[in-house]
Amino acid sequence: MAALEFQLPANATGSKARAGKMITGHGEILTPIFMPVGTVGSVKAVTQQQLKQEVRAQIILGNTYHLYLRPGTEVLEGAGGLHTFIGWNRPILTDSGGYQVFSLAANRKIKEEGVMFQSHIDGSRHLFTPESVMDIQRSIGADIIMAFDECPPYPSEYAYAKKSMELTHRWLDRCFQRLSETPDKYGYSQHLFPIVQGSTYKDLRKASCEYIASKGAAGNAIGGLSVGEPEEMMYEFTEYCTGHLPVDKPRYLMGVGTPWNILECIDLGIDMFDCVMPTRNGRNGMLFTTQGVINIKNKKWATDFSPVDPGLPCETSQYYSKAYLRHLFVANEILGLQLASIQNLAFYLWLMGEARKHILEGDFSSWKKEMVIKVKQRL
């Protein structure tokens, strides 16, 4: 298996922020980067062409649990993997299903062997083990695959968090073992990222970071944050983890977050992000723009014929007016959901590009302070 190449040409002055480059079998990824979430092989309401041309996405995310249930590994293998199946020739990352251990708590049972899920689709039961999750991700064919972990809820008692972390570490060993026993399926390398756990206990987080760093993986992820803890606690533990993870490997903070969360976490040394927020909030009428946050359903936009976001280099954002987009939402037109999703995703990717530019130019810290204030304001 060829190593995932990660180059770090620049660090920000007075910050832990980094501007890097990852090289995969499906192309380069410039970091910091946001990955649009395409859970079942589709970023909701947005075509792959729009992801490339308007959003300028470099990598998207899929979910092992959902893709396993449908269309299933047989269909994906028949197509030649997820890239071919969905017509996406850029990198893909797959989440292992570990988050579903957390989010589907009412429909699962955890044991040493793995997790027994009850399908949210038809109630059928399925056992996910570290081995089966590696096999499924082999069949999906993502460039970056995630270890199977348990994501504990917030808050968690210390004893539970410790037990959960240790289980995650044992599962990680089994993930690496399984990958070493199985070949890449589609002629390019797949790279496993372990996941740091330990809830909100620094000694556990330190132990998890050290265990994961000892594996020498292509990159490392931080899980178990943005699960209900206060923002400041999320920042505190993100900074703590980046201080104990390898400097020369990409760091992925899973499931985060708002534009201001992301800017703060770039400042703390995170390279990769994903979140459903831009598409989910967009479908509910909340727009993230270069000037702040808009609730496009508000009557104040009914006669505002200015572009949705004139400051964003995205054709959709500059072509359609706020008044028209509000009309689409009021009329329950599907096009409104699509345009809002494109706006938000394009904004997130633009923000990543701007952050990278300012890291390289050496003024990231001052730019970030101004931008956090701007993107948080309600218009």
N, C-alpha and C positions, 0 to 999 in steps of 0.2 A: 504494500500500500504506500503510495507516494505521500510524503508529508504535506500537510496544509501549510502553505507559505504565508507568513505574516511579517510584513515589513513595517517598521516604525520610523519614518523619516523625521518626525517632529513631535515634540511635546510643547505644550503651552507654557509661556512664561508665567510664573507665579500660580500655577495650577497643575493638577494631575492630568488634565485633558490631553489626549493623544490624537494625532492624525496618522492613521495607518493604512495599510493595503493588504487585503487577504486575496490569495490566488487559489481558485478552486478549478475543478474540471469543467465548470461551466462559466468561467470568466472571473474577472476581478471584482472585488467589493472594496470601495473606499470607505474608511471609517473615520468618524463615527457614522453609524448607519441605523436607519429604522427599517424594520421588515414588516410590510403589510401582512395581515393575517388572512390566509386563505384556507380556513379550517378543513373544508372538504374538497380542496382542489379548486376553490373559487374565492377570490376576494369579493365579498358581497357587493353586487350591483356595478362592478367595474370589470371591463374586459381586459384580457392580457395585452391587447394593443394599447389600450388607454394606460395601463400600468407602465408600459414602456415609454410611450410618447408624451403623455401628459403628466403622470405622476413621477416618472423617471425612477421607478423602483429598480434596484440592483439585485435584490434577493427577496423572495417571499417565503412565508411559513405555511406548512401544512400540519395536520394533526394525525398522529398514528392511530389513535382510538377511533376517530371518526372515519378515516379512510379505510381502516380495517373493516368496519361495519358496512360501509358502502363507498365506493363500488366494490371493495374487496380486493384482496391481493391477486386473485386469479385474473381479474380484469386488468389490474395495473401491470402485471407481468405480461399479459397478452399484448398490451399496448407498447411494452418496452420501457415501462416505468412512468412515474408521474410527469416528468418533464414532457415526454412525448404525448401522453394522454391529454394533457391540458394545453399543449402548444406553447410551452414556456422554455426558452433555451438559455435562461440565466440561472444562477444558483437558487437552490431551495434548501431550507432547513426544516426538519420535522421534530416537533415536540413528541416525547415518547409516550404520552398518555399519563404521565405522573401527575399532571395537574388535575386530571379527571379523578384520580384517587382522592384528591381534595374536594373537587367541586361536585362529585357524585356520591358524597358520603352516605346518603340514604340508600344507595343502590350498589354498595360494594362491601367486600369483606377482605381484610388484609391478613395475610399469613406469611410465614417465612418463604414459602414457595413462590408467592406472587399475590396478585389481587384478583378476586372473583368479581366481575362486573355483571350487572344486569343491564342489558341494552336499553337505552332510552327510546329506541325505535319500536321494538316489538317484545321487550321483556325477556328475551333469550339470555342465557348465562354464558359468560366467556371468561376463561382464565388467562390473565396476562402475567407472564413471568419475564424476568430479565432476558432469558433466552428467546422467548417467542417475540418479544418486543424488538430485539435486534433483527430477528428473521423478517418481521413485518417491515421494518425500516429498510432492510436490504431490498425487499420487493418493491417498496415505494420508490427507492432510488435517490433519496435526498443527498445533497453534497455534505451537509452537516447533520448528524443525527444525535439525539439526546439520550443520555443514560436514563434508565427507568428508576424513578425515585419516589419517595413518599413526601408530599408537601404538607407539613403539619399546619393546622389552623392557628390563627391568632385570636386570643392568647392561648398558649399551650403551657401546661405544667412542665417543670424542668425534667422530671423523670420521663414523661412522654416524649418530649423533644429529644432527649438523649437516646432513648430507645429507637425513635424514628430515624435519627441521624445514623445510628449504627446499622440499622436495617438498610438504609440507602447506600451505605458504604459496602455492605456485603453484596447487595444487588449490583453495585458498580463493578466489583470484581468479576461477577458472573457475566456482566455485559462485555467486558474486555475479553474474557475467556471465549465467549461465543463468537465475537467478531474475529478473533484469531483463528477460529476453526472454520470460518465460512468465507468464501470469496466475494469480491464485488461482482454484482450481477451484470452491469451494463457498460463495462469498459472504462470506468473512471473511478476514482477513489472516493470513499465515504469516510468522514472523520467524526469520531465520537467526542462529544463534550460532556464531561462529568458535571454534576450539579451540587453546589455547596448548600447544605441545609444547617439546621441548628437553631431555628426559631430566633428569639430575641435574647439569646444568652451568648455573651462574648466568648466564654471558654469553649462552648460547643462550636460556634462559628470558626474560631481559630483552629480547633481540632479538625473540623471538616475541610477548611482551606488547606491545611497542611497535608491531610490524607489525599485530597484531590490533586494537589500540586505534585505529590510524590509519583503520580501516575504518568506524568510527562505527556499529557494529552495535547491535541492540536490546539485546543482552546478550553476555556472554563466558564461555567455559568453560575450565577447566583440565583437560587430559587428561594421560595418561602417569604418573599417580601411583596409589598403591595397586595396583602391579603387581609387588610383591615386595620393595620397598625397606623399610628399617626405619621404624617409626612416626615417630621423631624426624626423620628425613629428609623424610618426607611433610609433617610440620608446617612444617619449615624452608622447603621449596620452595613450599608453599601460602602462607605468609606473604610470601615473596619476590614471588610472582606478584600477590597482592592489592595489594602496594605499588606495582606497576607497571601495574595495570589501572584503567580509569576508575572513579571513586568513584560516579558517578551512574547506573551501569548494573548490572543484576543479575550476580552472579558464581556460576557453577555448577561445583562440584568433582565430576567424574564418577567414579562407582563407589565412593564412600566413604559409609559403612563401618559400623563398630561404633557404638553409642550414644556412647561416650566419644570416639571419633574425630570424630564429628559435633559434639559440644559444643566440643571444642578448635578445630575448624575454623570454627565460628560465631564463636568468639572472635577468629579471625584475619581475619574479614571475608567469609566465604562465606555466600551466601544460599540456594543450592539444592543438594540432594543426591539421589542415587539409589543403591540397592544391592540385590542379591538376598538379602543376608544375613537380613533378618527372615523371609522366607518359606522360604528354603532351610534355615536353621538350625531354624526352627519345625518343618518336616517331619521333621527328625532329632531332635526332642525337646528342643531348647534354647530356653528361653523367656527373653525379656528382660522384666523387670518393674520396677515402681516401687521395688522393694526390692533388686534385684540379679538375677543370672543363675541360672536353675534348669535342671537336667537332669531333666525330668519322668519319665524312665525309671527313675530311681533308686528303689530299694525304700523309701527313707525317706518317700516321698510316698504309699505304698500305703494308709495309713489317715489321711491328712491331709484332713479334710473341709472345710477352710476354702476360700474362693474362690481361684481361680487368681491373681487380682491385685485384692484389695479396694480398693487405692488408685487404680485406673485407672477413669475414667468411661466404661466400655464394658460393655454388658449381658452379653456373652459372658464377659468376665473376672470379673464378679461373680456370674454365675448358676451356673457349673459349678465343681466342686471340683477340687483338685489330684489327689485320689484317683481321681476319675472320668476325668480326662484321662489319668492314668497308665494306668488300665485300658484305655482306648481304644488307646493305643500298644502295650501288651503284647499286646492282642488283634488288632493290625494292622487296626483299624477306620479307614476313610477319614475319618470324622468327627473323629478325633484330629488329623489333618493340618490340617483346616480350622480347628478351634478354636485350635490353636497358631499358625497363620498369622495369624488375626484378632488374637489376643493381641499378637503381635509388631508387627504393622503399627499397631495401635491405640496401642501403647506409643510407637513411633517418632513418630507424629503428635502424640500428647499431649506428648512431649518437645519437639517443635518449638513447640507452643503455649505451653508453660511458658517456654521460652527467650525467645520473643517478649514474653511478659508481663513477664519480669524485665528485659529490655532497656528496655521502655517505663517500668518502674518505677524504673530506674536502679541496680538492685543485681545485675546479671547476673554480674559477675565473682565475687562472693562466693558466689552461688547455684551457679554453674558448678563451682567448686572442691569444694563439698560433694556435688553431684550426680555428678560424675565418680567420686568415691570410692564412692558408693552403687551406681551402676549397674554398676561393675566387680566388685563382690563376688559370690562364689559362695555360693549359699544351700544 
